[in-house]
Amino acid sequence: MPVPFKTDDMILPNNRKQCLKRLLGIKQKLLKNGKILKRYAEFMQKIFAKNHASHVPSEELKTNAGKV
């Protein structure tokens, strides 16, 4: 069953600046607290091991706003 109100030509804005700001905030928090950093690293290892996530190739990180 299709998702209601979903269109195939949806254009999303480029939110790279907001994402980078959030990433830097999380990075600072992790670097300040080794216990949280260790738990985060263990969690991410499990996610990758289960193939629930994968690394994004660097060329895909340089895309502009557009169809998603």
PLY file of the C-alpha trace (Angstrom):
ply
format ascii 1.0
element vertex 68
property float x
property float y
property float z
element edge 67
property int vertex1
property int vertex2
end_header
0.00 0.00 0.00
1.50 3.38 -0.94
2.19 6.04 1.65
-0.57 8.67 1.55
0.38 12.15 0.36
3.82 10.99 -0.79
4.95 12.31 -4.15
7.77 10.95 -6.29
9.13 14.40 -7.08
9.79 15.55 -3.51
12.66 18.05 -3.24
14.28 18.48 0.16
16.43 21.45 1.19
20.16 21.17 1.72
20.56 20.92 5.51
24.28 20.19 5.48
25.14 23.16 7.74
22.69 22.04 10.41
23.94 18.47 10.22
27.58 19.51 10.55
26.76 21.71 13.56
24.97 18.80 15.23
27.83 16.43 14.39
30.42 18.76 15.93
28.33 19.08 19.09
28.07 15.32 19.45
31.79 14.92 18.75
32.67 17.41 21.51
30.38 15.60 23.95
31.97 12.24 23.14
35.52 13.57 23.43
34.76 15.09 26.85
33.37 11.84 28.27
35.36 8.68 27.57
32.64 6.45 29.02
30.03 7.76 26.60
32.54 7.54 23.73
33.23 3.88 24.52
29.52 3.02 24.67
28.88 4.90 21.41
31.75 3.10 19.64
30.48 -0.30 20.84
26.95 0.54 19.70
28.14 1.63 16.25
30.26 -1.51 15.86
27.15 -3.62 16.51
25.12 -1.62 13.99
27.77 -2.13 11.27
28.24 -5.80 12.17
24.51 -6.42 11.73
24.54 -4.52 8.40
21.97 -2.04 9.72
24.28 0.77 8.55
27.12 1.21 6.12
29.80 3.78 5.41
28.85 6.40 2.84
31.41 6.84 0.04
33.03 10.28 0.18
31.83 11.18 -3.32
28.24 10.79 -2.13
28.80 13.29 0.69
29.22 16.16 -1.76
25.73 16.16 -3.22
23.51 19.21 -3.51
19.93 19.61 -2.46
17.57 17.73 -4.71
15.52 14.64 -5.14
16.01 12.14 -2.35
0 1
1 2
2 3
3 4
4 5
5 6
6 7
7 8
8 9
9 10
10 11
11 12
12 13
13 14
14 15
15 16
16 17
17 18
18 19
19 20
20 21
21 22
22 23
23 24
24 25
25 26
26 27
27 28
28 29
29 30
30 31
31 32
32 33
33 34
34 35
35 36
36 37
37 38
38 39
39 40
40 41
41 42
42 43
43 44
44 45
45 46
46 47
47 48
48 49
49 50
50 51
51 52
52 53
53 54
54 55
55 56
56 57
57 58
58 59
59 60
60 61
61 62
62 63
63 64
64 65
65 66
66 67
